[in-house]
Amino acid sequence: MSGQRTLLVLGGTVYLSKAVAKAAVERGSRVTVAARGASGEPPEGVEFVRIDRSSPEGVAPLAGRSFDAVVDVSRIPAQVGPVLDALADGAGHWTFVSSISVYADPSARGDRTLEPSSADETETSLELYGRNKVTCENLVRERLGDRAFVPRPGLIVGAGDNSDRLGCWPLRIAEGGEVLAPGRPERQVQWIDVEDLAAWILDAGERGVVGTFDAIGRPIAMERFLHGIADTLIGLGVIEARPEFTWVPQDFLAEHGVNPWAGPDSLGLWLPEPDYDGMVSHDPESAFGAGLATVSLATTIERWWKANADAPRLTAGLTREKEGTVLGIWHDRERTFEVPTPENFVGP
Ligand SMILES: NC(=O)c1ccc[n+]([C@@H]2O[C@H](COP(=O)([O-])OP(=O)(O)OC[C@H]3O[C@@H](n4cnc5c(N)ncnc54)[C@H](OP(=O)(O)O)[C@@H]3O)[C@@H](O)[C@H]2O)c1
């Protein structure tokens, strides 16, 4: 029997869970990945076990097996019970990847979480997402007790991202010209690099870190974010100089059909104020105290660019046509605004 560490990743065929499995292989662990195999391929070097966790029978191939650590990313409460029944007793450490979407009030920093959904909930939807995560967290903590580690990530960015909420920015900036920048330059943004999160999850398993944490980097101003991306692209030889950023107030953007955060006609990562003040001001210090380490923005952009720029999925971002239209109306508005002079000034 070797002293090789054993890790089970429930998932492991896409994005974060795949990054965890890949990084664990690179660390020399014996890695098992269990999924249906519907979303993608597991990374090289792992044992793949085909399961469908929607029923106890579906997880039978794993029943009775023991692992030093288990990592789960589920979004569906009814799919958590079967894996806990099969594996909790034989797990040294259990990571459940939750989300900052568990918090009840996105407008304020706070600890209050949403009402949990039912433990036998089988549906997943945008409306149920946060409530489902609360329920999944509770099920894991109840069963694993002091072996449970529950990181709550904010926006995860990096290679394999299927939403490109960050990626739309380096791609746009690389095209040059006048770039529409949203809201106030001081407005904060926050994210976590997928590789940093994967590394922290593995470290936590190895060091026995337990508890519940917001898993997010320190917030920075949107202007620093956009300039940092431009400077990184200059360093990579993609562009020669920072483009011109035109800052347009959020109300004007809303009036002209520019959406925040994600999806069509959006400016990725950006969240309006004050409704989402809580979403961009999570306190990561307890996570940093528990071993989270984050790379610089430049490293994240460089990683993203090398992994995704050739074939971005781009489900976020504005078309150049839409951006040009909005900028045009914004400048027309500036031009038609008559600057008061001492001669025509009408007092209050
Ligand atoms: N993306 C973000 O910005 C963000 C932010 C905050 C939190 N999070 C959380 O971070 C985690 C991301 O996880 P992820 O990147 O690995 O993506 P994911 O889409 O949550 O992956 C789900 C995994 O579970 C497997 N799976 C789904 N249904 C299954 C079933 N019935 N039986 C067995 N396996 C099943 C999938 O593989 P198969 O389909 O092949 O079975 C896949 O590998 C999630 O927990 C998400 O809620 C994400």
The ligand as a Tripos MOL2 file, in Angstrom:
@<TRIPOS>MOLECULE
LIG
   48    52     1     0     0
SMALL
NO_CHARGES

@<TRIPOS>ATOM
      1 N1        -18.8750   29.6700  -12.3860 N.am      1 LIG1
      2 C1        -18.9180   30.5330  -11.4130 C.2       1 LIG1
      3 O1        -18.6190   31.7000  -11.5830 O.2       1 LIG1
      4 C2        -19.3480   30.0600  -10.0310 C.ar      1 LIG1
      5 C3        -19.4910   31.0200   -9.0220 C.ar      1 LIG1
      6 C4        -19.8040   30.5700   -7.7280 C.ar      1 LIG1
      7 C5        -19.9340   29.2220   -7.4750 C.ar      1 LIG1
      8 N2        -19.8160   28.3180   -8.4790 N.ar      1 LIG1
      9 C6        -19.9140   26.8860   -8.1660 C.3       1 LIG1
     10 O2        -18.6740   26.3010   -8.5280 O.3       1 LIG1
     11 C7        -18.8990   24.9790   -8.9750 C.3       1 LIG1
     12 C8        -18.4220   24.8440  -10.3940 C.3       1 LIG1
     13 O3        -18.3530   23.4920  -10.7120 O.3       1 LIG1
     14 P1        -17.8730   23.0030  -12.1350 P.3       1 LIG1
     15 O4        -17.1010   24.0870  -12.7550 O.co2     1 LIG1
     16 O5        -17.2000   21.7230  -11.9850 O.co2     1 LIG1
     17 O6        -19.1910   22.9570  -13.0090 O.3       1 LIG1
     18 P2        -20.5950   22.2790  -12.8220 P.3       1 LIG1
     19 O7        -21.3370   22.6240  -14.0450 O.co2     1 LIG1
     20 O8        -21.2150   22.6170  -11.5540 O.co2     1 LIG1
     21 O9        -20.2060   20.7080  -12.8690 O.3       1 LIG1
     22 C9        -21.0930   19.7490  -12.4860 C.3       1 LIG1
     23 C10       -20.3640   18.4050  -12.5320 C.3       1 LIG1
     24 O10       -21.2340   17.4370  -11.9920 O.3       1 LIG1
     25 C11       -21.4450   16.4000  -12.9410 C.3       1 LIG1
     26 N3        -22.8440   15.9620  -12.8830 N.ar      1 LIG1
     27 C12       -23.9360   16.7100  -13.2060 C.ar      1 LIG1
     28 N4        -25.0530   15.9800  -13.0490 N.ar      1 LIG1
     29 C13       -24.6470   14.7460  -12.6210 C.ar      1 LIG1
     30 C14       -25.3440   13.5550  -12.2800 C.ar      1 LIG1
     31 N5        -26.6690   13.4470  -12.3600 N.pl3     1 LIG1
     32 N6        -24.6010   12.4970  -11.8600 N.ar      1 LIG1
     33 C15       -23.2670   12.5770  -11.7830 C.ar      1 LIG1
     34 N7        -22.5510   13.6720  -12.0770 N.ar      1 LIG1
     35 C16       -23.2430   14.7570  -12.5090 C.ar      1 LIG1
     36 C17       -21.1010   16.9890  -14.2860 C.3       1 LIG1
     37 O11       -20.5770   15.9740  -15.1390 O.3       1 LIG1
     38 P3        -21.4700   15.1580  -16.1780 P.3       1 LIG1
     39 O12       -22.4250   16.1260  -16.7970 O.co2     1 LIG1
     40 O13       -20.4410   14.6530  -17.1080 O.co2     1 LIG1
     41 O14       -22.1550   14.0870  -15.4010 O.co2     1 LIG1
     42 C18       -19.9920   17.9930  -13.9240 C.3       1 LIG1
     43 O15       -18.7150   17.3770  -13.9310 O.3       1 LIG1
     44 C19       -20.3760   24.7150   -8.8340 C.3       1 LIG1
     45 O16       -20.5870   24.1740   -7.5540 O.3       1 LIG1
     46 C20       -20.9620   26.1180   -8.9260 C.3       1 LIG1
     47 O17       -22.2210   26.1560   -8.2870 O.3       1 LIG1
     48 C21       -19.5410   28.7120   -9.7610 C.ar      1 LIG1
@<TRIPOS>BOND
     1     1     2 1
     2     2     3 2
     3     2     4 1
     4     4     5 ar
     5     4    48 ar
     6     5     6 ar
     7     6     7 ar
     8     7     8 ar
     9     8     9 1
    10     8    48 ar
    11     9    10 1
    12     9    46 1
    13    10    11 1
    14    11    12 1
    15    11    44 1
    16    12    13 1
    17    13    14 1
    18    14    15 2
    19    14    16 1
    20    14    17 1
    21    17    18 1
    22    18    19 2
    23    18    20 1
    24    18    21 1
    25    21    22 1
    26    22    23 1
    27    23    24 1
    28    23    42 1
    29    24    25 1
    30    25    26 1
    31    25    36 1
    32    26    27 ar
    33    26    35 ar
    34    27    28 ar
    35    28    29 ar
    36    29    30 ar
    37    29    35 ar
    38    30    31 1
    39    30    32 ar
    40    32    33 ar
    41    33    34 ar
    42    34    35 ar
    43    36    37 1
    44    36    42 1
    45    37    38 1
    46    38    39 2
    47    38    40 1
    48    38    41 1
    49    42    43 1
    50    44    45 1
    51    44    46 1
    52    46    47 1
@<TRIPOS>SUBSTRUCTURE
     1 LIG1         1 GROUP 0 **** ****
